[in-house]
Amino acid sequence: MHLINGPVTPGVISEIVAKGGENQECGAHSLFLGQVRRDQVDGKFVRAIEYSVYEEMVIPEADKIFKSIMSEFDDVKTIEIIHSKGLVKAGEISLLVMVSAGHRDHASKACAKAVELIKEKLPIWKKEIFEDNSGQWRGNE
């Protein structure tokens, strides 16, 4: 689990994908990229999300997610999670999850499960920032 300031850049994504290819035991990599949407809420458009993180708890909670996924999907070899903190603009990536496994079925199912657990368990909160610079806190969906 890695936290980064601002968006997950194309360079970071490329590095993670290249790193996954180094593991020759894997035949499948499932990648999820979460992008900030330009939602419309009460007539205002979201221009960014500000992520607040309880950093001391993120790693222990991420470790629980890793253990849960690895115990449920015995074909999974590695899980990479990168999540933004701070401001991420609409259209930018705020979450990367890559699961590498021997076979595609486990890679794709484990990746989907990891994303759900991240949304449910990680102590990361979102504040929508609108084009008029007002904001509101938002729950995970």
N, C-alpha and C positions, 0 to 999 in steps of 0.2 A: 504494500500500500504506500503510495506516494501522494503527498499533497503538494500542489504547485500554486504559485501566485498567478492569478489571471487565467486565461484560457489554455487548454491543451492544444498546442500548436501542431501543424502538419509535421514539423521536424520531430517532435516527441512521438507522434503516432508512427512515423517511419522507423524510428529507433526501436520501438516496442515490437513492431512487426518483424523487423530484421532479427532482433534478439530471439523471437519465437522460432524462426527458421533454423537457428543453431542447434535446437534440440532434435536430433535425428530419430528419437523414439516416437515423435509425434507425427501423425498423419493428418491432423486437422487442427485448425485454429479458428475459434469463433470470436469475432470482434464486435463489441457494442460501443457506439459513440453517442453520447447524449449531448444534444445541441440546445442552446437557449432559444426558445421560441419567441416570436414577436406577437404574443397573445394580446387580444383586446379584452380589457376588463373595465366594465362600467364606462365604456366610450373612450378609454385611454389605452395607448399601446405601450407594451413593455419594451424598453430600450436596452435593459440589462438586468442581470440578477447579481445581487451581492451575497456571496456565500460566507456564512459565519461558521466556524469550526471549533469544537471543543477538542483541541489537539491532543491533550493528555489521554483522552478516551478513544480516539479514532483507531490507533494501532491495536489496542486490546480487542476492540470490537471487530476490526478487520480480521484479526487472527481467528476469532470465533467463526467468522464467515468462511475463511479458508478451510478450517478444520471441518466444518459442516459439509462444504462442497466436496472436499477430498474423501470424506467418509461415505457420502452418498453416491459419488461417481468414481469408482475405483480405477477407471481408465484415464482420469485427468492427471496430467503431469505438472502443469504450472497454471497459476492464476496471476494476472497483472491487473492492478487497479490504480488508476491515477485520477484524482479528483481535484478540481479547482477550489481555491479559496480566494476571497476578495471578489473583485468585479469582473464579470464576464458579459460581454455584449451579445445582443440578439444575433444569431447566426454563427456564434462561436461555440466551440466544443468545451463542455465543462466536466465530462466524465468519459473515461476510457476503461473498458473492461475487456481483457483478452484471456480466453481460456484455451489452453493447448492440451490436447488429448491424443490418444492413439487413434481414435476413430471419431467421425463427425457427429454421430448421434450424441455421444457423451459431451463433446465440446459445445454443441449448440444448446443442449438442455442445461448443462452446468452454467453456461454463460447467462442464460435467461434467469436461472435461479439466483445466481450471484447478484445480478442487477436488482432483483426484487428484495433480496436481503440487505443490500446497500441502502436502498430507499427506506426500508423499514427500520434498520438497526443503527446505521452510522449517525453519530451526533453532529450532523451538518444541517444548517438551517438556511432557508432561502428568503431573501427580501427582494421582491420585484421593484425595480426602479422604472418609473414611467417617463415618457418623453417630456412631461412638465416638471420632472425631478421630484415628484411626490413618490412615496413608496408604501408598500404593504408587505407584511410577512405572509408567507405561503406555506401550506403543508405539503408533504409528499403525497403523490397520487400514484 
